[in-house]
Structures are given as structure tokens and as C-alpha cells.
Amino acid sequence: MPELFAYTDGACSGNPGPGGWGALLIARDGATLLKERELAGGEPDTTNNRMELMAAIQALESLTRPSSIIVVTDSAYVKNGVTSWIHGWKRNGWKTADKKPVKNVELWQRLEQAQARHQVEWRWIKGHAGHEENERADALARSGMAPFKKSAKA
């Protein structure tokens, strides 16, 4: 049975600053590549964490039908947030354990809604460690940021 993967990454030049997100979607049947799709975008003034979240959101929202997917991220913030922390945040009215508002709450809510349609397995990998698909997602994120870096210098 084919497997669907989304490799996601975010990038920011300054934090906050111009940022980008990238997602590489790959369908495989064993070692055979069936299909690939690249997604990228960015914002003029954002943070790295927001771009990491947007990469995962965009990957899941791009799927046209409910799917079983493995999302691979180098962001412990995204992986831990969506698999663990989010449950407590919701119980606490979107407040952290120390009663402060959750940062990026609208993106966490959007991610939760995006993944609800799918069967999602979340995997963390070390970033910038030579993992080919992660490096490609990083390049997509940097390409998504590029137009905003130029306008920031103009």
C-alpha cells in the first residue's frame, strides 16, 4: 500500500523578520516514488515557529481527501505541541501551564483542524543533518522567504 509523507520546514531571517515555509509531499510504494509535490510560501514579518507551523498546516490543508500521512518535521516545537502540549492548552482555555496565553494560538487551532481530517503520524528528525527530504523542505522554506527578504532591503 502506498505511503504518503510530508517533510516540512520553516525559515526566518531574524526572529522576527521575513520568513518562509516549505513542504515536500511524497507518495511512495516501498522504494518506488509515485508522486512528489512541492509547496512554499512566506510572510514579510514573522517568526521561525510560525513558519514551522505554517509548513505543517499547508501540507495537511493541501490534501484534497482524507489521508493517512506521516509528517516529518525538524521542529520539536511543532511535533511536541501537536502531539502532547495541545491537549493541556485546550483544557486550560488555550493557556500554558503557567496560565499565560498560548503563543500562535490561531495557528495551533488551524493545525488541529487541518489534521482532524486525516490519520497523521508525527515524526521528528534532526535538522541540517543531511536528510535529503528535510534539506529539500529547508530549501523550499528559504525560497518562500526570498521575496520578502528582497523587499525588506529595498
N, C-alpha and C positions, 0 to 999 in steps of 0.2 A: 504494500500500500504506500502511495506517495506520502512524503513528509514535507511540511511547509515550515520554513524558518524565516524569521525577520531579525536581521542584525541591525541594531540601532545605535546611533551615537549623536552627541551634541557637542558643539564647539562655541567658544566665546572669545573675543579679543578684548580683554579687560573683563572684569566681572563686577558690575555690569558693563555692557558695551555691545557692539554689534555681535550678533550670534547666528548660528546656523544649526540645522538638524539634518540628519541623513538616515535613510533606512534602505537596506538591501533585502528584498524579498526573494527567496529561492525555494523552488519546489524541486524535490529530488525523489527518485525512486531508487533506493540503495545508493550506489555511487553514480548513477546516471542523472545528469542535470536535465530537468524537464522544462523549466522556465525561470527567468530572472526578471526582476523589475526594480528599478532604482527610483527613489523618491528623495527630494531635498527641498529645503526652504530656509527662510531665516527672518530675522527681525532686526531693526536698527538699534534697539536699546533693550537688552535682555540679560539674563544670567545663564551660566552653564547649566544649572539644574533645570531651568525652564526649557532649555533646548533638549536636554536629555529626555525630559517628559514628552515634549512635542514629537520627538522621533518615534517613541513607542506609540503615542496616540495616533499619529499619522499612519504608521504601519498597520495598526488594527482597523482604523477607520477606512483604509483603502480597500479592505476586503469586501467584496460585493455580496458574499453569502457567509453564513455561519461556518467557521472553520476550526479545525484542530491545528494549532500553531505553537511553535517553540520560539519565544522571543529571547534573543541573546543580547545582553547589554553589558557594557563595561562600567555601568553606574550602579554602585551599591545603593545609592540613594533611591533610584527607581525600583530596583529589584526588592530591596527590603521594605520600601514604602508600600508597594502594591501587594506584596505577599504577607506582610506582617503588621506594620505600623497603622495602616489604613483602618483596620478593624477597631483599634482603640480610639483613633481620631473620630471615627463616626460615632462610637458610643459616647464620647465626650463632647459631642456637638461641634466637631471639627476643631478641637483644641488639643494641644500637645499634653503630655503627662504633667508638665508644669503649668498648665492652664493658659498657655499662650496660643493665639490663633495659628493654625497650620499655614505655613508659607505655601504659596502656589495652590491654594485650595481649589480654585476653579479648574486647574489642570488635573489635579488628583481626581476630582469628580468626573471630569471628562474622560480620563483614562479608565476609571472604574466602569463608566457607561460603555466605553468602546470595547472593553474586554468582556463585558457581560454577554455579548452575542456569541462569543467564541469559547472554545476549550483551550485555555492558554497555559503553557508551561513556561516559567521564567527561569532563565539561566544567566548567571554572572560569569564573565571571563575577564581576565586581566587585560586592561587596555594598553596599547602601544607595545605589545609583546610579540608582534609578528604574526598574529592570527589574521589570515588573508581576508576573510569576510569582515572582520572588525576594522581592519585598515581601510577597506573599501567604504564602509559606513562612515568612517572618520573623514575620508576624502570627500564624500558626499556632503557631510556637515560643513566642511570648510568651503565647499563650492556654494552651499546655501548662504553662507555668511559673506562671501566675497562681494556681492553688490552693495552690501551695507557698509563694508569697510571702506570702499572707494568713496561712497557718498559722505562718510564721516570725515574723510580727509579733505574733501572739496571745500 
